[in-house]
């Protein structure tokens, strides 16, 4: 049996969790596919499909939504959904399941996993906002329970569906639009005295919103405020009028890596 997960990871948290699943659950052959890569595998060639994404302002990233909508229409292809989040999961999991269902996937189960915060304004606030200890032991128990459920579900021919539940508070948390996210971010700028023109920000941008000339040029109309350019800059040369150049989440916390350490890391 073969299982494919379409993965959209921003800081690496989501991809690491998918690697964890692939190594913990040998009941199926796994393929992890970065949705930013070209020529995505056809889901009809797999027995089970997963959709894994980071939470975008209480919803799902525009890139993930566009990708799902580009997939061929399915006939009740069994699927599951995963989201990662920092402060709150919001409606991300439910909206991811809804998007998959709209393309004919039959979503059977899902889980949201708490991760260290990578949103610079919250990282900047520090303790109580940065969630550096996430997931907590209790949250790991919930995730472990999901992993066990997934292990039982994967090989079954008949798979009863479970309603994706997110709770009343998360239901009330309306996702922000890309326009609102950009407004909250503030105008992106670059410190040309620090920038070395490496182009990492151009590669990091999910939306093709950066052009490199002598220094990066940011195209506000294409930017969706994912902060990946800001977090990826090795020189910390990118800043905004509202946040400055501090609050960068440059790499995953080591304690998170230890909690989700794969048995045999996959190379995708």
C-alpha positions in Angstrom: 0.0 0.0 0.0 1.1 3.5 -0.8 0.5 6.8 1.0 1.2 10.3 -0.4 1.4 13.4 1.8 1.2 16.8 0.0 3.3 19.0 2.4 3.5 22.7 2.7 6.1 23.7 5.3 7.2 27.2 6.2 9.8 26.8 9.0 10.3 23.0 8.7 7.9 22.0 11.5 5.3 20.5 9.2 7.8 18.6 7.2 9.5 17.2 10.3 6.2 15.9 11.6 5.5 14.2 8.3 8.9 12.5 8.4 8.0 11.4 11.9 4.8 9.7 10.7 6.6 8.1 7.8 9.2 6.6 10.1 6.9 5.6 12.9 4.3 3.9 10.7 5.8 1.3 8.3 2.4 -0.1 7.5 2.5 1.8 4.2 5.1 3.1 1.7 5.3 6.9 2.2 5.9 9.7 -0.3 6.3 13.2 1.1 5.8 15.8 -1.6 6.7 19.5 -1.2 3.9 21.4 -3.0 6.4 24.0 -4.2 8.0 21.4 -6.4 6.9 20.9 -10.0 4.8 18.0 -11.4 3.1 16.9 -8.3 2.3 13.1 -8.2 -1.2 12.1 -9.3 -3.2 11.1 -6.2 -4.9 8.3 -8.1 -1.7 6.3 -7.9 -1.9 6.1 -4.1 -4.1 4.3 -1.6 -4.2 7.1 1.0 -3.6 10.8 0.7 -2.5 13.3 3.3 -2.6 17.1 3.3 -0.2 18.8 5.7 0.2 22.5 6.1 1.2 25.2 8.5 -1.6 27.5 9.8 -1.8 30.8 8.0 -3.5 33.5 10.2 -6.0 31.1 11.6 -6.7 29.6 8.2 -4.7 27.8 5.5 -2.0 29.4 3.2 -3.2 30.7 -0.2 -0.5 28.5 -1.9 -1.9 25.4 -0.2 -5.5 26.3 -1.2 -4.5 27.0 -4.8 -2.5 23.7 -5.0 -5.5 21.6 -3.7 -7.8 23.3 -6.2 -5.4 22.4 -9.0 -5.6 18.6 -8.2 -7.8 16.4 -10.4 -11.2 15.7 -9.0 -11.4 12.5 -7.1 -14.1 10.0 -6.3 -13.9 9.6 -2.5 -10.2 9.1 -2.3 -9.4 8.3 1.4 -7.5 11.2 3.0 -6.4 12.7 6.3 -5.3 16.3 7.2 -2.6 17.8 9.4 -1.9 21.3 10.5 0.8 22.9 12.6 0.3 26.1 14.6 2.0 28.4 17.0 -0.4 30.6 19.0 -3.7 29.1 18.0 -4.9 26.6 15.4 -7.9 28.6 14.4 -9.9 27.2 11.6 -6.9 25.8 9.7 -7.6 22.1 10.1 -11.3 22.4 9.2 -10.6 24.6 6.2 -7.9 22.2 5.0 -10.4 19.3 5.3 -13.1 21.3 3.5 -10.7 22.2 0.6 -9.7 18.6 0.2 -13.4 17.4 0.3 -14.3 19.9 -2.4 -11.9 18.1 -4.7 -13.5 14.7 -4.0 -11.2 13.5 -1.2 -13.0 11.7 1.6 -11.3 13.1 4.7 -11.4 10.5 7.5 -9.3 12.1 10.3 -7.1 15.0 11.2 -4.9 16.6 13.8 -3.4 20.0 14.7 0.0 20.0 16.3 1.3 22.8 18.5 4.8 23.9 17.5 7.2 26.7 18.6 6.0 30.1 17.3 7.7 31.3 14.1 5.6 34.4 13.6 8.1 37.3 14.2 5.7 39.7 16.1 5.0 36.9 18.6 8.6 35.7 18.8 9.5 39.3 19.6 7.1 39.3 22.5 9.1 36.4 24.1 8.0 34.1 26.9 4.3 33.2 26.9 4.1 34.0 23.2 6.9 32.1 21.6 5.7 28.6 22.7 9.3 27.3 22.7 8.3 24.3 24.8 5.6 23.2 22.4 4.3 20.6 22.1 3.8 20.0 25.8 3.7 16.5 27.2 -0.1 16.6 27.2 -0.1 17.8 23.6 2.3 15.0 22.7 -0.1 12.5 24.2 -2.9 13.8 21.9 -0.6 13.6 18.9 0.5 10.1 19.9 -3.1 9.1 20.1 -3.7 10.4 16.6 -0.6 8.5 15.3 -2.1 5.3 16.8 -5.4 6.0 15.1 -3.7 6.7 11.8 -1.8 3.4 12.1 -5.0 1.5 12.5 -6.8 3.5 9.7 -4.1 3.2 7.0 -4.4 -0.5 6.1 -8.2 -0.8 6.4 -10.3 -1.4 3.3 -13.4 0.2 4.9 -12.6 3.4 6.7 -15.3 5.2 8.7 -15.1 8.9 8.5 -14.6 11.1 11.6 -16.0 14.6 11.8 -13.1 17.2 12.0 -13.7 19.1 15.2 -11.9 22.3 16.1 -13.8 23.6 19.2 -16.0 26.6 19.6 -13.3 29.1 20.3 -11.4 28.2 17.1 -14.6 28.3 15.1 -15.1 31.9 16.2 -11.5 32.9 15.2 -12.0 34.2 11.7 -8.9 33.8 9.4 -7.2 37.0 8.2 -7.1 37.8 4.5 -3.7 38.2 2.8 -4.5 41.9 2.5 -5.0 42.2 6.3 -1.9 40.1 6.9 0.2 42.4 4.8 -1.2 45.4 6.6 -0.3 44.0 10.0 3.1 43.0 8.8 4.0 46.5 7.6 6.1 47.4 4.6 9.1 45.1 3.9 12.4 46.9 3.6 16.0 45.8 3.2 19.1 47.1 5.0 21.4 47.5 2.0 24.4 48.0 4.3 23.9 44.5 5.6 22.4 42.6 2.6 25.0 40.6 0.6 22.7 39.9 -2.4 22.7 36.1 -1.7 19.2 35.6 -3.1 18.0 33.3 -0.3 15.0 35.5 0.2 14.0 35.0 -3.4 14.1 31.3 -3.1 12.3 31.3 0.2 9.4 33.4 -1.0 6.4 31.1 -1.7 4.6 33.7 -3.9 7.3 35.0 -6.3 7.0 38.4 -4.6 10.8 39.2 -4.5 13.1 40.1 -7.3 16.8 40.4 -6.7 18.6 43.3 -8.3 21.5 44.9 -6.4 19.2 44.3 -3.4 15.9 42.5 -3.0 12.8 44.3 -4.4 9.6 43.4 -2.6 6.3 43.4 -4.7 3.6 44.2 -2.1 0.8 43.2 -4.5 2.1 39.6 -4.7 3.2 39.2 -1.0 1.0 37.1 1.3 2.9 38.0 4.5 4.2 34.5 5.1 7.4 36.0 6.7 9.6 33.3 5.1 11.9 35.8 3.6 12.3 37.6 6.9 13.0 34.3 8.8 15.3 32.9 6.1 17.7 35.9 5.7 21.1 34.9 7.1 22.2 38.5 7.4 18.9 39.7 9.1 18.9 42.4 6.5 15.1 42.3 6.0 12.9 44.3 8.3 9.4 45.9 8.4 8.3 49.3 9.6 6.3 47.7 12.4 8.6 44.9 13.6 12.1 46.1 12.7 14.7 43.3 12.0 14.4 41.4 15.3 12.1 38.5 16.1 13.5 36.2 13.4 12.8 32.4 13.7 15.9 31.3 11.8 15.8 27.6 12.7 13.8 25.1 14.6 14.3 24.8 18.3 16.4 21.8 19.3 13.9 20.6 21.8 11.2 20.4 19.1 13.6 18.4 16.9 14.2 16.0 19.8 10.5 15.5 20.4 9.8 14.8 16.8 13.0 13.1 15.9 12.6 10.6 13.0 14.0 7.1 13.4 15.5 7.3 9.9 15.2 10.7 8.4 13.8 10.8 4.9 15.3 12.8 2.1 12.6 14.3 -0.1 
